[in-house]
């Protein structure tokens, strides 16, 4: 239905020539618009009711992502562009300027469609990559965002060239003059892109890692790694947003190694009151022998001590001349035996019970082991149970834990002095 046909039909109703020509052009444009909408409607229904069901029926799972990211649906927009491209010259044969205007719209629209299709393909590629085992270790989100940024920038230049009817090379050559401005505008994106490459290549951070970055107030799980930011959900459920490049320039702690090893470290000292440290006399030895976990240690140690003391002879009357068991050494051996038999202690990782240098707080006896359960709550339960037990058995070895004097202790001492006075 060309404008000439519409104009001749309108002239039958005694409408003047100018108005008839204007209405005919509007009618032809409306007709072309309805055809474009109809083509888009038909294309979308064809994809929705024929193409998508065929994809759903396949045994493969990856092709479902094409539906999830609307990759194929975006191709339906080519229908309206094709209708306008083929019908506009025929409808507006006698109006080359209007036909040229519609051709300009089609060219611009096609560039936008291509950008949308590429965006969907990139989203599809990212989802496909993240489903793989490598995708979890090397997230592609930052690279996809960088690719989108570059592609959209190039697409914007092509749109401008289409609207201005100039070669894209002219606009590309002009980018050199605005490079400094572009670098300023996209500073965070460029820094994030470089940092994203370094983070991925060096396998420094990935989604699901527990990282600790006190300078940025972050202590929790990484939930998103993008081109410009890394989001960390802290243990109090707040979310800290960190610039991606900050993970390169600043230091942070990644607990992934702990998670992958299957063991979580306990490193905590017990402070022993040094006034309670002594040689083990007969009463203490008799008490030690009743402790099941200590029997293997006592048998070998007492035999070793006896062999040494046999060479000392009569000088054993002085304790310092021979070798003797001490209550703190025996307690340390008990701690090792207890941990070796604990079902929640990782036996294939470092297990130490060591003395640290004495201080004003007593003798630190450090427990250095790994639990075989890395879940935070259960780890704390295991650690608490171990130290509950060790603190409770100290009196069995004639030892006591150091505790700084409190107000109640001073009050008790003052009351005792008053009673004596």
Buried (B, 14 or more C-beta within 10 A) or exposed (E): BBBBEBBEBBBEEEBEEEEBBBBBBEBBBEBBEEBBEEBBEEBBEEBBEEBBEEBEEEEEEEBBBBBEBBBBBBBBBBBBBBBBBEBBBEBBEEBEEBBBEBBEBBBBBBBBBBBBBBBBBBBBBBBBBBEEEEBEEBBBBBBBBBBBBEBEEBBEBBBBBBEEEEEBEEBEEEEEEEEEEEEEEBEBBBBBBBBBBBBBEEEBBBBEBBBEBEEBEBBBBBEBBBBBBBBBBEEEEEEBEBBBBBBBEEEBEBBBEBBEBBBBBBEEBBBBBBEBBBBBEEEBBEBBEEBEBBEEBBEEBBEEBEEEBEEEEEEEEEEEEBBBBBBBBBBBBBBBBBBEEBEBBBBEBEBEBEBEEEEEBBBBBBBBBBBBBBEEEEBEBBBEEBBEEBEEBBEBBBBBBBEEEEEEEEEEEEEEEEEEE
